[in-house]
């Protein structure tokens, strides 16, 4: 099963105790590229 989440879409995931997640991306992970706070996300997406 897969889930595509387009750019600038907020999604919170909930998992069972034995769940596994893999992420495939076209660019390397950079911590500074991610917004962890929903209010900050809303302010930037206006």
N, CA, C, O and CB atoms as a CASP TS submission, in Angstrom:
PFRMAT TS
TARGET T0000
AUTHOR 0000-0000-0000
METHOD Language model
MODEL 1
PARENT N/A
ATOM      1  N   UNK     1       0.851  -1.154   0.000  1.00  0.00           N
ATOM      2  CA  UNK     1       0.000   0.000   0.000  1.00  0.00           C
ATOM      3  C   UNK     1       0.904   1.226   0.000  1.00  0.00           C
ATOM      4  O   UNK     1       1.948   1.225   0.652  1.00  0.00           O
ATOM      5  CB  UNK     1      -0.972  -0.007   1.216  1.00  0.00           C
ATOM      6  N   UNK     2       0.520   2.254  -0.711  1.00  0.00           N
ATOM      7  CA  UNK     2       1.308   3.476  -0.750  1.00  0.00           C
ATOM      8  C   UNK     2       0.448   4.701  -0.523  1.00  0.00           C
ATOM      9  O   UNK     2      -0.772   4.657  -0.686  1.00  0.00           O
ATOM     10  CB  UNK     2       2.032   3.594  -2.071  1.00  0.00           C
ATOM     11  N   UNK     3       1.078   5.775  -0.152  1.00  0.00           N
ATOM     12  CA  UNK     3       0.389   7.044   0.068  1.00  0.00           C
ATOM     13  C   UNK     3       1.263   8.152  -0.492  1.00  0.00           C
ATOM     14  O   UNK     3       2.396   8.331  -0.046  1.00  0.00           O
ATOM     15  CB  UNK     3       0.081   7.278   1.587  1.00  0.00           C
ATOM     16  N   UNK     4       0.757   8.892  -1.453  1.00  0.00           N
ATOM     17  CA  UNK     4       1.471  10.028  -2.009  1.00  0.00           C
ATOM     18  C   UNK     4       0.976  11.281  -1.292  1.00  0.00           C
ATOM     19  O   UNK     4      -0.225  11.549  -1.259  1.00  0.00           O
ATOM     20  CB  UNK     4       1.264  10.134  -3.562  1.00  0.00           C
ATOM     21  N   UNK     5       1.900  12.044  -0.721  1.00  0.00           N
ATOM     22  CA  UNK     5       1.558  13.298  -0.050  1.00  0.00           C
ATOM     23  C   UNK     5       2.251  14.416  -0.816  1.00  0.00           C
ATOM     24  O   UNK     5       3.474  14.536  -0.742  1.00  0.00           O
ATOM     25  CB  UNK     5       1.984  13.288   1.474  1.00  0.00           C
ATOM     26  N   UNK     6       1.498  15.243  -1.555  1.00  0.00           N
ATOM     27  CA  UNK     6       2.116  16.308  -2.340  1.00  0.00           C
ATOM     28  C   UNK     6       2.734  17.395  -1.460  1.00  0.00           C
ATOM     29  O   UNK     6       2.460  17.478  -0.263  1.00  0.00           O
ATOM     30  CB  UNK     6       1.089  16.923  -3.270  1.00  0.00           C
ATOM     31  N   UNK     7       3.546  18.199  -2.061  1.00  0.00           N
ATOM     32  CA  UNK     7       4.207  19.309  -1.386  1.00  0.00           C
ATOM     33  C   UNK     7       3.166  20.227  -0.730  1.00  0.00           C
ATOM     34  O   UNK     7       2.100  20.480  -1.291  1.00  0.00           O
ATOM     35  CB  UNK     7       5.082  20.105  -2.384  1.00  0.00           C
ATOM     36  N   UNK     8       3.499  20.715   0.463  1.00  0.00           N
ATOM     37  CA  UNK     8       2.673  21.656   1.232  1.00  0.00           C
ATOM     38  C   UNK     8       1.329  21.064   1.676  1.00  0.00           C
ATOM     39  O   UNK     8       0.333  21.783   1.765  1.00  0.00           O
ATOM     40  CB  UNK     8       2.422  22.898   0.408  1.00  0.00           C
ATOM     41  N   UNK     9       1.303  19.766   1.951  1.00  0.00           N
ATOM     42  CA  UNK     9       0.143  19.112   2.556  1.00  0.00           C
ATOM     43  C   UNK     9       0.565  18.616   3.930  1.00  0.00           C
ATOM     44  O   UNK     9       1.586  17.941   4.065  1.00  0.00           O
ATOM     45  CB  UNK     9      -0.395  17.931   1.660  1.00  0.00           C
ATOM     46  N   UNK    10      -0.221  18.950   4.951  1.00  0.00           N
ATOM     47  CA  UNK    10       0.086  18.523   6.322  1.00  0.00           C
ATOM     48  C   UNK    10      -0.562  17.174   6.565  1.00  0.00           C
ATOM     49  O   UNK    10      -1.734  16.977   6.244  1.00  0.00           O
ATOM     50  CB  UNK    10      -0.407  19.572   7.372  1.00  0.00           C
ATOM     51  N   UNK    11       0.184  16.258   7.122  1.00  0.00           N
ATOM     52  CA  UNK    11      -0.350  14.927   7.403  1.00  0.00           C
ATOM     53  C   UNK    11       0.262  14.416   8.691  1.00  0.00           C
ATOM     54  O   UNK    11       1.484  14.427   8.839  1.00  0.00           O
ATOM     55  CB  UNK    11      -0.068  13.948   6.233  1.00  0.00           C
ATOM     56  N   UNK    12      -0.560  13.968   9.626  1.00  0.00           N
ATOM     57  CA  UNK    12      -0.088  13.329  10.849  1.00  0.00           C
ATOM     58  C   UNK    12      -0.411  11.853  10.738  1.00  0.00           C
ATOM     59  O   UNK    12      -1.537  11.477  10.412  1.00  0.00           O
ATOM     60  CB  UNK    12      -0.738  13.965  12.131  1.00  0.00           C
ATOM     61  N   UNK    13       0.580  11.019  11.010  1.00  0.00           N
ATOM     62  CA  UNK    13       0.425   9.583  10.862  1.00  0.00           C
ATOM     63  C   UNK    13       0.306   8.932  12.237  1.00  0.00           C
ATOM     64  O   UNK    13       0.966   9.349  13.189  1.00  0.00           O
ATOM     65  CB  UNK    13       1.610   8.985  10.074  1.00  0.00           C
ATOM     66  N   UNK    14      -0.533   7.917  12.333  1.00  0.00           N
ATOM     67  CA  UNK    14      -0.660   7.115  13.547  1.00  0.00           C
ATOM     68  C   UNK    14      -0.420   5.666  13.154  1.00  0.00           C
ATOM     69  O   UNK    14      -0.929   5.190  12.139  1.00  0.00           O
ATOM     70  CB  UNK    14      -2.072   7.303  14.231  1.00  0.00           C
ATOM     71  N   UNK    15       0.364   4.973  13.975  1.00  0.00           N
ATOM     72  CA  UNK    15       0.784   3.622  13.630  1.00  0.00           C
ATOM     73  C   UNK    15       0.437   2.631  14.731  1.00  0.00           C
ATOM     74  O   UNK    15       0.271   2.996  15.895  1.00  0.00           O
ATOM     75  CB  UNK    15       2.276   3.590  13.354  1.00  0.00           C
ATOM     76  N   UNK    16       0.332   1.380  14.337  1.00  0.00           N
ATOM     77  CA  UNK    16       0.218   0.307  15.315  1.00  0.00           C
ATOM     78  C   UNK    16       1.612  -0.006  15.851  1.00  0.00           C
ATOM     79  O   UNK    16       2.606   0.475  15.306  1.00  0.00           O
ATOM     80  CB  UNK    16      -0.443  -0.963  14.688  1.00  0.00           C
ATOM     81  N   UNK    17       1.694  -0.791  16.892  1.00  0.00           N
ATOM     82  CA  UNK    17       2.983  -1.082  17.524  1.00  0.00           C
ATOM     83  C   UNK    17       3.948  -1.840  16.617  1.00  0.00           C
ATOM     84  O   UNK    17       5.155  -1.805  16.861  1.00  0.00           O
ATOM     85  CB  UNK    17       2.760  -1.873  18.780  1.00  0.00           C
ATOM     86  N   UNK    18       3.464  -2.523  15.581  1.00  0.00           N
ATOM     87  CA  UNK    18       4.344  -3.290  14.704  1.00  0.00           C
ATOM     88  C   UNK    18       4.417  -2.723  13.278  1.00  0.00           C
ATOM     89  O   UNK    18       4.809  -3.432  12.351  1.00  0.00           O
ATOM     90  CB  UNK    18       3.879  -4.726  14.652  1.00  0.00           C
ATOM     91  N   UNK    19       4.050  -1.476  13.106  1.00  0.00           N
ATOM     92  CA  UNK    19       4.050  -0.855  11.780  1.00  0.00           C
ATOM     93  C   UNK    19       5.472  -0.503  11.329  1.00  0.00           C
ATOM     94  O   UNK    19       6.372  -0.291  12.142  1.00  0.00           O
ATOM     95  CB  UNK    19       3.172   0.407  11.785  1.00  0.00           C
ATOM     96  N   UNK    20       5.636  -0.449  10.008  1.00  0.00           N
ATOM     97  CA  UNK    20       6.907  -0.060   9.401  1.00  0.00           C
ATOM     98  C   UNK    20       6.599   0.983   8.342  1.00  0.00           C
ATOM     99  O   UNK    20       5.618   0.862   7.609  1.00  0.00           O
ATOM    100  CB  UNK    20       7.667  -1.297   8.786  1.00  0.00           C
ATOM    101  N   UNK    21       7.442   2.012   8.262  1.00  0.00           N
ATOM    102  CA  UNK    21       7.253   3.054   7.254  1.00  0.00           C
ATOM    103  C   UNK    21       8.552   3.231   6.486  1.00  0.00           C
ATOM    104  O   UNK    21       9.637   3.203   7.067  1.00  0.00           O
ATOM    105  CB  UNK    21       6.806   4.399   7.904  1.00  0.00           C
ATOM    106  N   UNK    22       8.437   3.412   5.183  1.00  0.00           N
ATOM    107  CA  UNK    22       9.585   3.725   4.351  1.00  0.00           C
ATOM    108  C   UNK    22       9.243   4.972   3.543  1.00  0.00           C
ATOM    109  O   UNK    22       8.110   5.141   3.092  1.00  0.00           O
ATOM    110  CB  UNK    22       9.965   2.521   3.417  1.00  0.00           C
ATOM    111  N   UNK    23      10.200   5.814   3.371  1.00  0.00           N
ATOM    112  CA  UNK    23       9.993   7.054   2.618  1.00  0.00           C
ATOM    113  C   UNK    23      10.912   7.037   1.408  1.00  0.00           C
ATOM    114  O   UNK    23      12.104   6.753   1.526  1.00  0.00           O
ATOM    115  CB  UNK    23      10.261   8.318   3.506  1.00  0.00           C
ATOM    116  N   UNK    24      10.353   7.340   0.248  1.00  0.00           N
ATOM    117  CA  UNK    24      11.147   7.437  -0.976  1.00  0.00           C
ATOM    118  C   UNK    24      11.065   8.882  -1.449  1.00  0.00           C
ATOM    119  O   UNK    24       9.978   9.449  -1.555  1.00  0.00           O
ATOM    120  CB  UNK    24      10.638   6.434  -2.089  1.00  0.00           C
ATOM    121  N   UNK    25      12.212   9.465  -1.729  1.00  0.00           N
ATOM    122  CA  UNK    25      12.242  10.871  -2.116  1.00  0.00           C
ATOM    123  C   UNK    25      13.275  11.092  -3.220  1.00  0.00           C
ATOM    124  O   UNK    25      14.191  10.291  -3.406  1.00  0.00           O
ATOM    125  CB  UNK    25      12.554  11.763  -0.897  1.00  0.00           C
ATOM    126  N   UNK    26      13.109  12.184  -3.938  1.00  0.00           N
ATOM    127  CA  UNK    26      14.044  12.503  -5.017  1.00  0.00           C
ATOM    128  C   UNK    26      15.250  13.298  -4.525  1.00  0.00           C
ATOM    129  O   UNK    26      16.232  13.444  -5.252  1.00  0.00           O
ATOM    130  CB  UNK    26      13.332  13.281  -6.106  1.00  0.00           C
ATOM    131  N   UNK    27      15.185  13.812  -3.300  1.00  0.00           N
ATOM    132  CA  UNK    27      16.282  14.593  -2.722  1.00  0.00           C
ATOM    133  C   UNK    27      16.693  14.001  -1.384  1.00  0.00           C
ATOM    134  O   UNK    27      15.900  13.332  -0.720  1.00  0.00           O
ATOM    135  CB  UNK    27      15.876  16.075  -2.552  1.00  0.00           C
ATOM    136  N   UNK    28      17.914  14.248  -1.000  1.00  0.00           N
ATOM    137  CA  UNK    28      18.398  13.780   0.301  1.00  0.00           C
ATOM    138  C   UNK    28      17.672  14.514   1.426  1.00  0.00           C
ATOM    139  O   UNK    28      17.259  15.663   1.268  1.00  0.00           O
ATOM    140  CB  UNK    28      19.927  13.986   0.422  1.00  0.00           C
ATOM    141  N   UNK    29      17.522  13.831   2.567  1.00  0.00           N
ATOM    142  CA  UNK    29      16.852  14.408   3.734  1.00  0.00           C
ATOM    143  C   UNK    29      17.672  15.561   4.294  1.00  0.00           C
ATOM    144  O   UNK    29      18.884  15.446   4.472  1.00  0.00           O
ATOM    145  CB  UNK    29      16.623  13.336   4.819  1.00  0.00           C
ATOM    146  N   UNK    30      17.001  16.669   4.569  1.00  0.00           N
ATOM    147  CA  UNK    30      17.625  17.828   5.224  1.00  0.00           C
ATOM    148  C   UNK    30      16.676  18.296   6.321  1.00  0.00           C
ATOM    149  O   UNK    30      15.573  18.756   6.026  1.00  0.00           O
ATOM    150  CB  UNK    30      17.931  18.994   4.192  1.00  0.00           C
ATOM    151  N   UNK    31      17.084  18.187   7.567  1.00  0.00           N
ATOM    152  CA  UNK    31      16.247  18.540   8.722  1.00  0.00           C
ATOM    153  C   UNK    31      15.650  19.938   8.585  1.00  0.00           C
ATOM    154  O   UNK    31      14.492  20.146   8.948  1.00  0.00           O
ATOM    155  CB  UNK    31      17.064  18.453  10.012  1.00  0.00           C
ATOM    156  N   UNK    32      16.409  20.892   8.074  1.00  0.00           N
ATOM    157  CA  UNK    32      15.940  22.275   7.949  1.00  0.00           C
ATOM    158  C   UNK    32      14.787  22.446   6.959  1.00  0.00           C
ATOM    159  O   UNK    32      14.115  23.477   6.974  1.00  0.00           O
ATOM    160  CB  UNK    32      17.082  23.155   7.532  1.00  0.00           C
ATOM    161  N   UNK    33      14.550  21.467   6.111  1.00  0.00           N
ATOM    162  CA  UNK    33      13.476  21.547   5.121  1.00  0.00           C
ATOM    163  C   UNK    33      12.103  21.191   5.688  1.00  0.00           C
ATOM    164  O   UNK    33      11.097  21.342   4.994  1.00  0.00           O
ATOM    165  CB  UNK    33      13.787  20.638   3.967  1.00  0.00           C
ATOM    166  N   UNK    34      12.042  20.720   6.942  1.00  0.00           N
ATOM    167  CA  UNK    34      10.799  20.223   7.507  1.00  0.00           C
ATOM    168  C   UNK    34      10.230  21.159   8.562  1.00  0.00           C
ATOM    169  O   UNK    34      10.963  21.714   9.380  1.00  0.00           O
ATOM    170  CB  UNK    34      11.015  18.859   8.101  1.00  0.00           C
ATOM    171  N   UNK    35       8.914  21.324   8.531  1.00  0.00           N
ATOM    172  CA  UNK    35       8.196  22.120   9.524  1.00  0.00           C
ATOM    173  C   UNK    35       7.536  21.132  10.486  1.00  0.00           C
ATOM    174  O   UNK    35       6.778  20.263  10.055  1.00  0.00           O
ATOM    175  CB  UNK    35       7.127  23.086   8.848  1.00  0.00           C
ATOM    176  N   UNK    36       7.815  21.257  11.760  1.00  0.00           N
ATOM    177  CA  UNK    36       7.289  20.320  12.762  1.00  0.00           C
ATOM    178  C   UNK    36       6.075  20.863  13.513  1.00  0.00           C
ATOM    179  O   UNK    36       5.445  20.126  14.272  1.00  0.00           O
ATOM    180  CB  UNK    36       8.375  19.972  13.755  1.00  0.00           C
ATOM    181  N   UNK    37       5.739  22.128  13.319  1.00  0.00           N
ATOM    182  CA  UNK    37       4.663  22.786  14.052  1.00  0.00           C
ATOM    183  C   UNK    37       3.547  23.174  13.072  1.00  0.00           C
ATOM    184  O   UNK    37       3.800  23.868  12.088  1.00  0.00           O
ATOM    185  CB  UNK    37       5.197  24.041  14.814  1.00  0.00           C
ATOM    186  N   UNK    38       2.310  22.724  13.341  1.00  0.00           N
ATOM    187  CA  UNK    38       1.203  22.974  12.411  1.00  0.00           C
ATOM    188  C   UNK    38       0.905  24.462  12.250  1.00  0.00           C
ATOM    189  O   UNK    38       0.612  24.903  11.139  1.00  0.00           O
ATOM    190  CB  UNK    38      -0.047  22.253  12.886  1.00  0.00           C
ATOM    191  N   UNK    39       0.970  25.248  13.324  1.00  0.00           N
ATOM    192  CA  UNK    39       0.704  26.683  13.223  1.00  0.00           C
ATOM    193  C   UNK    39       1.746  27.361  12.325  1.00  0.00           C
ATOM    194  O   UNK    39       1.401  28.228  11.522  1.00  0.00           O
ATOM    195  CB  UNK    39       0.699  27.333  14.628  1.00  0.00           C
ATOM    196  N   UNK    40       2.989  26.978  12.455  1.00  0.00           N
ATOM    197  CA  UNK    40       4.051  27.523  11.582  1.00  0.00           C
ATOM    198  C   UNK    40       3.777  27.139  10.123  1.00  0.00           C
ATOM    199  O   UNK    40       3.959  27.952   9.217  1.00  0.00           O
ATOM    200  CB  UNK    40       5.462  26.997  12.026  1.00  0.00           C
ATOM    201  N   UNK    41       3.336  25.891   9.903  1.00  0.00           N
ATOM    202  CA  UNK    41       2.978  25.428   8.562  1.00  0.00           C
ATOM    203  C   UNK    41       1.863  26.283   7.974  1.00  0.00           C
ATOM    204  O   UNK    41       1.945  26.710   6.823  1.00  0.00           O
ATOM    205  CB  UNK    41       2.550  23.954   8.598  1.00  0.00           C
ATOM    206  N   UNK    42       0.812  26.535   8.769  1.00  0.00           N
ATOM    207  CA  UNK    42      -0.304  27.344   8.279  1.00  0.00           C
ATOM    208  C   UNK    42       0.162  28.751   7.923  1.00  0.00           C
ATOM    209  O   UNK    42      -0.274  29.307   6.915  1.00  0.00           O
ATOM    210  CB  UNK    42      -1.424  27.407   9.327  1.00  0.00           C
ATOM    211  N   UNK    43       1.035  29.332   8.731  1.00  0.00           N
ATOM    212  CA  UNK    43       1.529  30.683   8.460  1.00  0.00           C
ATOM    213  C   UNK    43       2.337  30.745   7.166  1.00  0.00           C
ATOM    214  O   UNK    43       2.257  31.735   6.439  1.00  0.00           O
ATOM    215  CB  UNK    43       2.382  31.173   9.625  1.00  0.00           C
ATOM    216  N   UNK    44       3.114  29.704   6.867  1.00  0.00           N
ATOM    217  CA  UNK    44       3.945  29.693   5.674  1.00  0.00           C
ATOM    218  C   UNK    44       3.141  29.396   4.423  1.00  0.00           C
ATOM    219  O   UNK    44       3.542  29.799   3.331  1.00  0.00           O
ATOM    220  CB  UNK    44       5.049  28.681   5.823  1.00  0.00           C
ATOM    221  N   UNK    45       2.020  28.705   4.549  1.00  0.00           N
ATOM    222  CA  UNK    45       1.255  28.307   3.370  1.00  0.00           C
ATOM    223  C   UNK    45       0.242  29.354   2.938  1.00  0.00           C
ATOM    224  O   UNK    45      -0.481  29.137   1.966  1.00  0.00           O
ATOM    225  CB  UNK    45       0.547  27.012   3.635  1.00  0.00           C
ATOM    226  N   UNK    46       0.171  30.470   3.624  1.00  0.00           N
ATOM    227  CA  UNK    46      -0.783  31.523   3.253  1.00  0.00           C
ATOM    228  C   UNK    46      -0.356  32.288   2.041  1.00  0.00           C
ATOM    229  O   UNK    46      -1.057  33.204   1.611  1.00  0.00           O
ATOM    230  CB  UNK    46      -0.978  32.472   4.385  1.00  0.00           C
TER
END
